Amino acid sequence: MSNVKLFESKQIRSEWNETEQKWYFAIIDVVEILTESNNPRRYWSDLKRKLNKEGFS
């Protein structure tokens, strides 16, 4: 990803899509900031599994 945004001095990787005129952000970086998790990849993986089990996709 080409751009880095700062949120409370933590980095969030981001990418601007010129065609869609939208920003995309790295979910792992966002999860790390919001949950203060030591292992945000594991947190995200567990959350995805739980949501899929509940019928969300």
Helices and strands as residue ranges (DSSP letters): E 3-7, E 10-17, E 22-25, H 27-35, H 40-53
